[in-house]
């Protein structure tokens, strides 16, 4: 399974030490994942992460001690983050084990390694009420992930197809990420993945999550990757519109106009800012921005 994952083309792959590993297999799983992350990087995987066991489990230190030895580890996914103290613990271990993998101490002329990052899973009412302190708890934090199933368990909720029961939590998480300038805002897992109906459900969830401010989604099966990548990437129509706005705004700025009209709709600073964000994201997704601009 680990070797098979190297054939994927994904933004981030997370290897699990938590729920998918039974207690008797934890040590073996740590060793296997460390050995896997010692291999040269696979071309299609841009970020390699490991989900450790929760800090309260008593297993997190053993997880971190082992996997932080892997040179090609990029990110630690921390589950069941209920307060800032959970991330303080993980941060202290990282700083002790890998002091050179911090953004303030990294020297690009000496190493090609990037800083270690942390993604925090928000799974409880307590975590939701502590978002501000969690988001400011560590400089390693790069984003939040919404764990809907555990959240539903904590609040005695029943998950429905509309996901309306999660609206407050999802909105709060997306807003907190933006407020604290965290780059990754990862939405809930889509548990349906078999057949066309499952992929249709996934697409609908992706579109809904994108509308709430999420910029990614947790996936549990390779068949979900293409749908999610397409949903969270700008469409060709969006990119074409954004480029028209950017070019038009540049001309309007030269003429001293703060607001102007495109297709009978007013374009002002917020709209132009949105267009520039779409262009930036499109470039990251592989669009040929120069070619689009020259059309």
Secondary structure, DSSP 8 states (H G I E B T S, - for coil): -HHHHTT--BS-EEEESSTTS-GGGHHHHHHHHHHHTTS---TTBS-EEEEE--GGGT-HHHHHHHHTT-TT--EEEE-S--SHHHHHHHHHHHHHH-GGGSTTT--TTT------EEEEEE-SHHHHTTHHHHHTS-TTEEEEEE-HHHHHHHTT----TT-GGGHHHHHHHHHHHHHTT-SEEEE------SHHHHHHHHHHHHHHHHHHT--EE--SSGGGHHHHHHHHS--HHHHHHHHHHHHHHHHHHHTT-S-EEETTEEE-HHHHHHHHHHHHHHHHTT--HHHHHH-
